[in-house]
Amino acid sequence: MSGRKLDNEERQVWKKVARTVSPRRKEKGKGSAKPLPSREDFANMLRLPPETKEAPRNISGSLDENRDKKTRRGLVNIDAKIDLHDLTQDKAKAALQKAVMRASNRNHKCLLVVTGKGVRLNGVLRRNFTGWLNDPVIRPLIANYAQAHIKHGGTGAWYVFLKG
């Protein structure tokens, strides 16, 4: 602000303006300073993906260590692929069962199943996938499953190894 004084006309205008405003009200029970956020508040502000358990490497003990190394390096020969994106849970489960049975009938060894990641790695299809593999209809056909290598979809895809 400059150090000049208001003339009479400016003072009259200022008085009219000052009558139309009121001071801000303080909220009851709170001081003028806002409390600092706690550690829990900071943790809730972060948008980190939830901790995910490592995918089981071997269900039945039938796969050798050599295949496990190839899986981790993304050197898997994929015989068939199914994408479950945009399907409801019921349709996705039925499509998965059909794909596993078809791949088994064609003597395929590896099926790549794309579930997608979902929001914060918590998508419905991704979350239910391992439970669907334990369904008695297709469980006898499956030797093992593992999370896919990054070049095949990473955390949004799975390898399903079929018994031969």
ChimeraX commands (.cxc) that place a marker at each C-alpha (Angstrom):
marker #1 position 0.00,0.00,0.00 radius 0.5
marker #1 position 1.13,3.51,-0.68 radius 0.5
marker #1 position 1.36,6.05,2.11 radius 0.5
marker #1 position -1.18,8.48,0.62 radius 0.5
marker #1 position -4.34,9.35,2.45 radius 0.5
marker #1 position -7.84,8.81,1.04 radius 0.5
marker #1 position -9.79,11.91,0.04 radius 0.5
marker #1 position -13.41,12.40,1.19 radius 0.5
marker #1 position -14.96,10.79,-1.89 radius 0.5
marker #1 position -12.74,7.68,-1.61 radius 0.5
marker #1 position -13.47,7.43,2.12 radius 0.5
marker #1 position -17.23,7.46,1.43 radius 0.5
marker #1 position -16.87,4.66,-1.17 radius 0.5
marker #1 position -14.72,2.63,1.24 radius 0.5
marker #1 position -17.33,2.92,4.01 radius 0.5
marker #1 position -20.06,1.63,1.67 radius 0.5
marker #1 position -17.91,-1.32,0.64 radius 0.5
marker #1 position -16.88,-2.09,4.23 radius 0.5
marker #1 position -20.55,-2.35,5.29 radius 0.5
marker #1 position -21.19,-5.14,2.74 radius 0.5
marker #1 position -18.56,-7.55,4.12 radius 0.5
marker #1 position -18.25,-9.34,7.42 radius 0.5
marker #1 position -15.21,-10.87,9.13 radius 0.5
marker #1 position -14.52,-14.58,8.69 radius 0.5
marker #1 position -15.92,-16.77,11.42 radius 0.5
marker #1 position -13.68,-19.14,13.32 radius 0.5
marker #1 position -14.85,-22.75,13.51 radius 0.5
marker #1 position -15.98,-23.78,16.95 radius 0.5
marker #1 position -13.46,-25.76,18.96 radius 0.5
marker #1 position -10.59,-25.04,16.60 radius 0.5
marker #1 position -7.85,-22.54,16.96 radius 0.5
marker #1 position -6.66,-20.34,14.18 radius 0.5
marker #1 position -3.83,-22.74,13.26 radius 0.5
marker #1 position -4.59,-26.02,11.56 radius 0.5
marker #1 position -3.15,-29.12,13.21 radius 0.5
marker #1 position -0.30,-30.83,11.40 radius 0.5
marker #1 position -1.18,-34.08,9.62 radius 0.5
marker #1 position -0.25,-37.28,11.42 radius 0.5
marker #1 position 1.75,-40.19,10.00 radius 0.5
marker #1 position -1.53,-42.00,9.30 radius 0.5
marker #1 position -2.78,-39.01,7.32 radius 0.5
marker #1 position 0.37,-39.08,5.18 radius 0.5
marker #1 position 0.03,-42.84,4.68 radius 0.5
marker #1 position -3.56,-42.36,3.49 radius 0.5
marker #1 position -2.46,-39.63,1.07 radius 0.5
marker #1 position -0.01,-41.89,-0.74 radius 0.5
marker #1 position -1.31,-43.83,-3.70 radius 0.5
marker #1 position 0.93,-46.87,-3.49 radius 0.5
marker #1 position -0.22,-50.29,-4.70 radius 0.5
marker #1 position -1.09,-52.74,-1.94 radius 0.5
marker #1 position 1.49,-55.33,-1.01 radius 0.5
marker #1 position 1.12,-58.36,-3.21 radius 0.5
marker #1 position 2.17,-61.84,-2.28 radius 0.5
marker #1 position 4.55,-63.53,-4.65 radius 0.5
marker #1 position 2.77,-65.95,-6.92 radius 0.5
marker #1 position 3.27,-69.58,-5.97 radius 0.5
marker #1 position 5.90,-71.15,-8.17 radius 0.5
marker #1 position 5.00,-74.78,-7.88 radius 0.5
marker #1 position 1.66,-76.32,-7.01 radius 0.5
marker #1 position 2.26,-80.01,-7.41 radius 0.5
marker #1 position 6.04,-80.29,-7.49 radius 0.5
marker #1 position 6.00,-81.56,-11.07 radius 0.5
marker #1 position 8.00,-78.74,-12.68 radius 0.5
marker #1 position 11.76,-78.67,-12.68 radius 0.5
marker #1 position 14.05,-75.82,-11.68 radius 0.5
marker #1 position 15.04,-75.20,-15.30 radius 0.5
marker #1 position 11.48,-74.25,-16.27 radius 0.5
marker #1 position 11.24,-71.99,-13.23 radius 0.5
marker #1 position 14.33,-70.07,-14.39 radius 0.5
marker #1 position 12.91,-69.76,-17.89 radius 0.5
marker #1 position 9.65,-68.44,-16.45 radius 0.5
marker #1 position 11.40,-65.77,-14.41 radius 0.5
marker #1 position 13.41,-64.69,-17.46 radius 0.5
marker #1 position 10.39,-64.58,-19.75 radius 0.5
marker #1 position 11.70,-67.38,-21.99 radius 0.5
marker #1 position 8.42,-69.28,-21.91 radius 0.5
marker #1 position 6.97,-70.76,-25.09 radius 0.5
marker #1 position 3.34,-69.68,-25.04 radius 0.5
marker #1 position 1.07,-72.07,-26.90 radius 0.5
marker #1 position -2.23,-70.24,-26.35 radius 0.5
marker #1 position -3.46,-66.94,-24.96 radius 0.5
marker #1 position -6.74,-65.69,-23.50 radius 0.5
marker #1 position -7.62,-62.11,-22.57 radius 0.5
marker #1 position -10.24,-61.73,-19.84 radius 0.5
marker #1 position -10.42,-57.92,-19.98 radius 0.5
marker #1 position -13.90,-56.43,-20.02 radius 0.5
marker #1 position -15.58,-59.66,-18.92 radius 0.5
marker #1 position -17.73,-60.07,-15.84 radius 0.5
marker #1 position -16.56,-62.48,-13.14 radius 0.5
marker #1 position -18.91,-65.24,-14.24 radius 0.5
marker #1 position -18.05,-64.90,-17.92 radius 0.5
marker #1 position -14.33,-64.67,-17.16 radius 0.5
marker #1 position -14.38,-67.83,-15.04 radius 0.5
marker #1 position -16.28,-69.74,-17.74 radius 0.5
marker #1 position -13.92,-68.46,-20.44 radius 0.5
marker #1 position -10.90,-69.47,-18.37 radius 0.5
marker #1 position -12.25,-73.00,-17.84 radius 0.5
marker #1 position -13.03,-73.36,-21.52 radius 0.5
marker #1 position -9.56,-72.09,-22.53 radius 0.5
marker #1 position -7.76,-74.44,-20.12 radius 0.5
marker #1 position -9.76,-77.45,-21.35 radius 0.5
marker #1 position -9.21,-76.50,-25.01 radius 0.5
marker #1 position -5.45,-76.02,-24.45 radius 0.5
marker #1 position -5.23,-79.34,-22.63 radius 0.5
marker #1 position -7.10,-81.15,-25.41 radius 0.5
marker #1 position -4.66,-79.69,-27.95 radius 0.5
marker #1 position -1.67,-80.84,-25.83 radius 0.5
marker #1 position -0.50,-77.29,-25.18 radius 0.5
marker #1 position 1.99,-76.82,-22.35 radius 0.5
marker #1 position 1.56,-73.11,-21.54 radius 0.5
marker #1 position -1.47,-70.84,-21.57 radius 0.5
marker #1 position -1.06,-67.08,-21.08 radius 0.5
marker #1 position -4.04,-65.61,-19.23 radius 0.5
marker #1 position -4.38,-61.80,-19.23 radius 0.5
marker #1 position -6.49,-60.61,-16.31 radius 0.5
marker #1 position -5.43,-56.97,-16.18 radius 0.5
marker #1 position -4.16,-55.23,-13.09 radius 0.5
marker #1 position -7.17,-53.32,-11.91 radius 0.5
marker #1 position -7.05,-50.25,-9.72 radius 0.5
marker #1 position -4.03,-50.33,-7.40 radius 0.5
marker #1 position -3.34,-53.95,-8.42 radius 0.5
marker #1 position -6.60,-55.01,-6.87 radius 0.5
marker #1 position -8.72,-55.91,-9.89 radius 0.5
marker #1 position -11.55,-58.38,-9.45 radius 0.5
marker #1 position -10.33,-60.76,-12.16 radius 0.5
marker #1 position -6.73,-60.65,-10.93 radius 0.5
marker #1 position -7.81,-61.22,-7.33 radius 0.5
marker #1 position -10.06,-64.21,-8.15 radius 0.5
marker #1 position -7.81,-65.86,-10.73 radius 0.5
marker #1 position -5.91,-68.21,-8.37 radius 0.5
marker #1 position -9.17,-69.35,-6.77 radius 0.5
marker #1 position -10.62,-70.17,-10.18 radius 0.5
marker #1 position -7.62,-72.40,-10.93 radius 0.5
marker #1 position -8.50,-74.52,-7.89 radius 0.5
marker #1 position -11.94,-75.33,-9.32 radius 0.5
marker #1 position -12.34,-79.13,-9.46 radius 0.5
marker #1 position -13.29,-78.95,-13.16 radius 0.5
marker #1 position -9.86,-77.73,-14.33 radius 0.5
marker #1 position -7.58,-78.38,-11.35 radius 0.5
marker #1 position -6.49,-81.86,-12.55 radius 0.5
marker #1 position -5.31,-80.34,-15.86 radius 0.5
marker #1 position -3.00,-77.73,-14.29 radius 0.5
marker #1 position 0.58,-78.48,-13.27 radius 0.5
marker #1 position 1.58,-74.99,-12.14 radius 0.5
marker #1 position 0.99,-71.29,-12.60 radius 0.5
marker #1 position 3.13,-68.20,-12.21 radius 0.5
marker #1 position 2.91,-64.48,-12.71 radius 0.5
marker #1 position 3.90,-63.51,-16.25 radius 0.5
marker #1 position 7.14,-61.82,-17.21 radius 0.5
marker #1 position 6.93,-58.08,-17.85 radius 0.5
marker #1 position 7.12,-58.61,-21.63 radius 0.5
marker #1 position 4.01,-60.82,-21.47 radius 0.5
marker #1 position 1.95,-58.55,-19.23 radius 0.5
marker #1 position 3.72,-58.60,-15.86 radius 0.5
marker #1 position 1.40,-58.31,-12.88 radius 0.5
marker #1 position -1.63,-58.21,-15.18 radius 0.5
marker #1 position -1.05,-61.67,-16.67 radius 0.5
marker #1 position -0.35,-65.27,-15.63 radius 0.5
marker #1 position 1.27,-68.34,-17.11 radius 0.5
marker #1 position -0.75,-71.51,-16.62 radius 0.5
marker #1 position 1.36,-74.62,-17.19 radius 0.5
marker #1 position -0.66,-77.65,-18.16 radius 0.5
marker #1 position 0.07,-81.27,-17.37 radius 0.5
marker #1 position 1.24,-83.23,-20.38 radius 0.5
marker link #1:1,2 radius 0.2
marker link #1:2,3 radius 0.2
marker link #1:3,4 radius 0.2
marker link #1:4,5 radius 0.2
marker link #1:5,6 radius 0.2
marker link #1:6,7 radius 0.2
marker link #1:7,8 radius 0.2
marker link #1:8,9 radius 0.2
marker link #1:9,10 radius 0.2
marker link #1:10,11 radius 0.2
marker link #1:11,12 radius 0.2
marker link #1:12,13 radius 0.2
marker link #1:13,14 radius 0.2
marker link #1:14,15 radius 0.2
marker link #1:15,16 radius 0.2
marker link #1:16,17 radius 0.2
marker link #1:17,18 radius 0.2
marker link #1:18,19 radius 0.2
marker link #1:19,20 radius 0.2
marker link #1:20,21 radius 0.2
marker link #1:21,22 radius 0.2
marker link #1:22,23 radius 0.2
marker link #1:23,24 radius 0.2
marker link #1:24,25 radius 0.2
marker link #1:25,26 radius 0.2
marker link #1:26,27 radius 0.2
marker link #1:27,28 radius 0.2
marker link #1:28,29 radius 0.2
marker link #1:29,30 radius 0.2
marker link #1:30,31 radius 0.2
marker link #1:31,32 radius 0.2
marker link #1:32,33 radius 0.2
marker link #1:33,34 radius 0.2
marker link #1:34,35 radius 0.2
marker link #1:35,36 radius 0.2
marker link #1:36,37 radius 0.2
marker link #1:37,38 radius 0.2
marker link #1:38,39 radius 0.2
marker link #1:39,40 radius 0.2
marker link #1:40,41 radius 0.2
marker link #1:41,42 radius 0.2
marker link #1:42,43 radius 0.2
marker link #1:43,44 radius 0.2
marker link #1:44,45 radius 0.2
marker link #1:45,46 radius 0.2
marker link #1:46,47 radius 0.2
marker link #1:47,48 radius 0.2
marker link #1:48,49 radius 0.2
marker link #1:49,50 radius 0.2
marker link #1:50,51 radius 0.2
marker link #1:51,52 radius 0.2
marker link #1:52,53 radius 0.2
marker link #1:53,54 radius 0.2
marker link #1:54,55 radius 0.2
marker link #1:55,56 radius 0.2
marker link #1:56,57 radius 0.2
marker link #1:57,58 radius 0.2
marker link #1:58,59 radius 0.2
marker link #1:59,60 radius 0.2
marker link #1:60,61 radius 0.2
marker link #1:61,62 radius 0.2
marker link #1:62,63 radius 0.2
marker link #1:63,64 radius 0.2
marker link #1:64,65 radius 0.2
marker link #1:65,66 radius 0.2
marker link #1:66,67 radius 0.2
marker link #1:67,68 radius 0.2
marker link #1:68,69 radius 0.2
marker link #1:69,70 radius 0.2
marker link #1:70,71 radius 0.2
marker link #1:71,72 radius 0.2
marker link #1:72,73 radius 0.2
marker link #1:73,74 radius 0.2
marker link #1:74,75 radius 0.2
marker link #1:75,76 radius 0.2
marker link #1:76,77 radius 0.2
marker link #1:77,78 radius 0.2
marker link #1:78,79 radius 0.2
marker link #1:79,80 radius 0.2
marker link #1:80,81 radius 0.2
marker link #1:81,82 radius 0.2
marker link #1:82,83 radius 0.2
marker link #1:83,84 radius 0.2
marker link #1:84,85 radius 0.2
marker link #1:85,86 radius 0.2
marker link #1:86,87 radius 0.2
marker link #1:87,88 radius 0.2
marker link #1:88,89 radius 0.2
marker link #1:89,90 radius 0.2
marker link #1:90,91 radius 0.2
marker link #1:91,92 radius 0.2
marker link #1:92,93 radius 0.2
marker link #1:93,94 radius 0.2
marker link #1:94,95 radius 0.2
marker link #1:95,96 radius 0.2
marker link #1:96,97 radius 0.2
marker link #1:97,98 radius 0.2
marker link #1:98,99 radius 0.2
marker link #1:99,100 radius 0.2
marker link #1:100,101 radius 0.2
marker link #1:101,102 radius 0.2
marker link #1:102,103 radius 0.2
marker link #1:103,104 radius 0.2
marker link #1:104,105 radius 0.2
marker link #1:105,106 radius 0.2
marker link #1:106,107 radius 0.2
marker link #1:107,108 radius 0.2
marker link #1:108,109 radius 0.2
marker link #1:109,110 radius 0.2
marker link #1:110,111 radius 0.2
marker link #1:111,112 radius 0.2
marker link #1:112,113 radius 0.2
marker link #1:113,114 radius 0.2
marker link #1:114,115 radius 0.2
marker link #1:115,116 radius 0.2
marker link #1:116,117 radius 0.2
marker link #1:117,118 radius 0.2
marker link #1:118,119 radius 0.2
marker link #1:119,120 radius 0.2
marker link #1:120,121 radius 0.2
marker link #1:121,122 radius 0.2
marker link #1:122,123 radius 0.2
marker link #1:123,124 radius 0.2
marker link #1:124,125 radius 0.2
marker link #1:125,126 radius 0.2
marker link #1:126,127 radius 0.2
marker link #1:127,128 radius 0.2
marker link #1:128,129 radius 0.2
marker link #1:129,130 radius 0.2
marker link #1:130,131 radius 0.2
marker link #1:131,132 radius 0.2
marker link #1:132,133 radius 0.2
marker link #1:133,134 radius 0.2
marker link #1:134,135 radius 0.2
marker link #1:135,136 radius 0.2
marker link #1:136,137 radius 0.2
marker link #1:137,138 radius 0.2
marker link #1:138,139 radius 0.2
marker link #1:139,140 radius 0.2
marker link #1:140,141 radius 0.2
marker link #1:141,142 radius 0.2
marker link #1:142,143 radius 0.2
marker link #1:143,144 radius 0.2
marker link #1:144,145 radius 0.2
marker link #1:145,146 radius 0.2
marker link #1:146,147 radius 0.2
marker link #1:147,148 radius 0.2
marker link #1:148,149 radius 0.2
marker link #1:149,150 radius 0.2
marker link #1:150,151 radius 0.2
marker link #1:151,152 radius 0.2
marker link #1:152,153 radius 0.2
marker link #1:153,154 radius 0.2
marker link #1:154,155 radius 0.2
marker link #1:155,156 radius 0.2
marker link #1:156,157 radius 0.2
marker link #1:157,158 radius 0.2
marker link #1:158,159 radius 0.2
marker link #1:159,160 radius 0.2
marker link #1:160,161 radius 0.2
marker link #1:161,162 radius 0.2
marker link #1:162,163 radius 0.2
marker link #1:163,164 radius 0.2
view
